[in-house]
Amino acid sequence: MISRTQGAPGARQVPFFATLLLVLLAVVVVVVGCGQKGDGKGDGKDGGKGNGKESAAAITDTTAFGDARAVADTTARLAAWDTFLKTYPTSSFRPRAVAYYCGLLMAVDPAKASDFVATALPVEKDPATRGQLHYAAYTYAQEHAADRLPAVLQAMRDDPLIATDACNMVAWDLVERNQLLDEAIALAAIGVQKAPDDGSRGSILDTQGWAHFAKGEYLRAVELLVQAVGLDKENTELQMHLAQAYDKAGQSKEALAVYTELLIPAEDPMIRERVAALSKAAGQSPAGLFQRIDQAREANAKPAPAFTLKNYDGKELAFADTKGKVVLLNFWHPT
């Protein structure tokens, strides 16, 4: 998500007394505004707090979005998302709200979800939200109306407001299914043109390249995946795809180099097997190469920072007490 600008640099300093005067004026405006209705309850438009409850107008879209996500009952949550979408038509959370609403509705009443998309898509102007609606239409077609799939994909390609993320989600799903790969490639190509930044462009170039890989077009896959890795050099998934494309394209030297780099930070039996096979085919000693990999690991190794946590019994556990033992850290976050 793109962060909003937090103020212009070099803003002038406002004198103290001028600031005080502005604050006093703001207080007067708030007092007058709160007294306009006279009944002290508020009607959802004046920002009043009748009976100690926050009015609808005073609830921000951030709060409303969080509240909707927290609703446990499925029917009530659907109603909450419906209310959110009607109340906050320009919220930056709207694309995610549409995704949640459509996903939930698809599980409960697929036909109703399809009707919602058919009604909302022609009038929706936000590209990201349109992307979520397109994805919902695609999901419905895949699961309930396969005959609609060509038309859904055509509508996506013809949409001048289509967002990169929508192209990427649908194209990748098609690749995963090994289905309509030419359609996946076409959608990915549109997404590449619309990508707002290098990260997005690298991701969808990876999707496009992997679609060519699935078709057995390995040289074209290499060409695209090289571009993807160049835009997102720290992404090991892209590097893995490139290594596999090099491997299938018969570019063993390049494949070995990428596989070797991938094996240094993390052990992987499949990668180790390919490194052994490729190095042996190249006349190198696999044992010697693995020794160099181990040396690189040791050179890159850094001690873990010290910390103390409480276990399930409430007793403190110091990380230092586990020295010499294998420790599995599980970073878990409930959603």
N, C-alpha and C positions, 0 to 999 in steps of 0.2 A: 504494500500500500504506500502511496506517495504521501509524504508528510506535508502538512500545510506550512506556508511561510509564517514565521513567528515574529514578524515585525521587520521594518526596514532598518538597515544599519545607519548609524549616524543620526538617529532621531534627536531633535532638539530637546533640551531639558526645559520643563515647564516650571516657572517660579513657584515657590511654596504657596504664596497667598492665592495665586491664580488656581492652583490645584485645589486648595481648600474651598474656594468659591465654587468650583465645578462640582465638588463632592456634595456641598450643601444644596446646590441646585438639583443634583440627581436625587437627593433624599426627598426634596419637596415634590419632584415629579412622581416618585414612587408612591408617596403618601397620597397625593391627589388621585393617581391612577387607581390605587387600591380602594379609594372611597367612592368611585363612580357608581358602583352598583347599589350600594346602600344596604344590601341584606347581609353582607359579610360572608356569603357562601361562595360566590364566584360561579360562573356558568361555563367554565372551560375555555373562555376567551379572554378574561381579564387578568388571569394569573392569580386570582384569589385563592385562599386556602380554607375553604369552608370546612368546619368540623375537624380542623387539623389535618386534612388530607390535601395532598398536592394536586392541583388542577391539571387537566390534560395539557393545557398550553405550556405549563411550567415544566413538564416532563421532557427532557431532552431525548433526541433520537438514540443517543448512547445508552441512556437508562432504559428506554423502551425496548431496545434491541436486546440488552442483557436480560430484562424481565421476560421477554418472549422465549429466549433460549432456556430459561430456568423453569418454565412451566412443564410439569411432569405428565399430566394427562394429555393424551394425543388430541382429542377433540378440542380441548381448551387451548392447546398450543397452536393448532391450526387457526383457531379464532384469533389468537394473539398475533400471529403472523399476518393474517388478513387485515386486522386493525392497523398494524404497523405500516403495511404497504399503502393503505388508504390515508393514513395520517401524515406520513413522512414521504411524500412522492419524490423529493429531491435529496433524500439522505444519502450520505456516502456509504451507508450500510445496506442500501437497497439491493445491490447485486447479491450479497450474501443472504439477505432475507428472502429474496426470490428463490435462491438455491435451496434454502432450508424448507421453504413452503412447498415448492414443487417436489422435492424429495420426499417429504412427509406425505403429501397428497398422493403421490405416485404409489406409495405403499398402501394407502388406505382406499383410494378410489381413483384408479388410473384414468378412467374415462373423464372424470371431473378435472384431473390434472391436465389432460389433453385439451379440454375445453378452455381452461384458464389460459393456457399458452396461446391457443388460437385467438383468444380475445385480446390478450395483453400485447402480443408481439407486434401487431400492425401499428399500435399507437405508442409503443415504448421508444424513447429517443436516446436513452443512455446506452452507449455501446457495451459496457460491461454487463448491464442488466439484460440487454438483448442477447448477449452471449449465453447467459444462464438460461434464458427462455429457449434458445436454439438447442442447448444441450438437453433440456428437459424434453423437447420434441423428439430429439434423437433417441433418448433413452426409451421413451414411449414406443417409438417405432421398432427399436431393437427387441423390446420385450413383449409387445402386444400387437404390432401391426407392421410386419416386415415389408409388406407391399408399399408402405409409405416411405421407406428408407431412401430410395433414390430422390424423391421429391424433397425430403427434408434436407438432404445434402446439397441439392441444387439450390434450395432457398438460402442456405448458408453461403454458398459461393456467390450468389447474386446479391447478397446484402452488403451495401456499401458501408454500413456501420458495424459490420462484424468485427469483434475484438479478437486479438491474438490468442487469448486464453481459451476462447471457445473453439477456435480452429485447432489448437493444440490438444485439448481434451478429447475432442471427437476423433481427430486423426490418430492420436495414440491408441484410443480404444479400438479403432479399426485394425491397427497394426497388431495389437495384442490378440485380436480375434483372427488375424490373418485373413481379413475380409476386405474386399473392395479397396485394395492397396493403391490403385491409381487414384481413387477418390481421396484417400488419405494424403497422398502426395500433393494433389491439387490444393486441398485445404491447407496443408502445411505451408505450401508456397505462398498462399495469400497471407497466412499468419506471419511469415517472415517479413513480408512487405510492410505489415502494420505494426511490427514489434516496436514497443516504445523505448526499449533499452537493450543493452548487450546481454543481460541475463535472460530476458524473454526471447531474444533472437537466438541465443545459444541453445535454449531449451527446445525451441520449435525446429531449429536446424537439426538437432539430434533426432527429433521425431521424423522429420523428412528423410534423414539419412537412414534411420532404422527401417523405414518403410521400403526403401530401395534394397536394404540388406535382406529383408523378408522376401523380396522378389528375386533375390539372387543376383542383383545388380551391384556387385561388391565395389567396383571401381568408383561408381557414382556415389555409393555410400561413403567411401573413404573421403572423397572430395568434400562432401557436405559435413562429415563428422570432424574433419580437420578444421573447418571453419568454426564449428560449434565449440570445440575444445579451445580454439584460439580466443573465443569470446568469454569463456568461463573455465579458466585453467585449473581451478581448484575442485572442479566437479568430477569426482572419481567415476560416477556412472557414465558420463560422456567419454571419459578416457577408456573405460572398459569397452564401450561400444566401438570406439575407434580401434582398439587393439584387436577385437574380434573381426572387424571389417578388414583390417590389414591382413590378418591371419587367413581369412577366406579368399582374399584377393591375391594371395601368394606372395605378399610383401613381408616375408618372414623376418627380415632384419628389423623393419620398423615395428612389427608386431612384438618381437622379443624386447625391444627397447621399452615400449609402453607397458607390457606385462611386468617387466622387471621393476619399473618405477612404481607400479601399483602394489607389488609384493612387499616393498620396503615398509610402508606404514602399517600394513595389516596382512596377516596370514590368510591365504585362501588356497585350499587344496586344488581347485581347478586351475587357478593361475600357476601354481607351482608345477603342476603337471605339464602345462603348455610351455613354461619356461624351460623345463628339463628337456622336453621333446625338441623345441626349436633350437636350443643351444647345442644339443647333441647333433642335430642335422646340420648346424653351421660349423661343426668341427670344434666346438668349444667344450670345455669340461663343465658339466652341470654342477658338480661338487664345488669347483672353484667359483662359479658364479653365485651359488648359494652362500658361500663363505663371504663373498663381497657384500651380498645383501645383508647378512647378519652384522657385518662390520658397519654398514651404513645405518642399520637400526640402532646399534649401540651408540654411534656418533650422534644420532638425532634424539636419543632418549633423554628425557628430562624427569627429574624426581617429581612425584605427585605432591601437591601442596598439603600441608598438615591441616587436619580438621577434626573436630569432635562432634559426634551426634549421639542422640539417645536411641536405644533399641526399643523393641516392643515392650520390654519390661520397665522402661523408664530409666535404665542405667546408661551412663555415659560410656561411649565407645570411642577411643582415640584411634585414629588411623595409624599412628605410629606403633600401636600395639600389634599390628598385623604384619610388621616387617618380616620379610622372608616367606610370606604366604601369598597365595593367589587370591585376589580380591575382585569380586564382580560388583560393579557399581551400576545400579538400575535407576536411571533418571526417569521418574514416573510423574506424569501430570494428569490429573483427572480432567475430563472434558464433559 
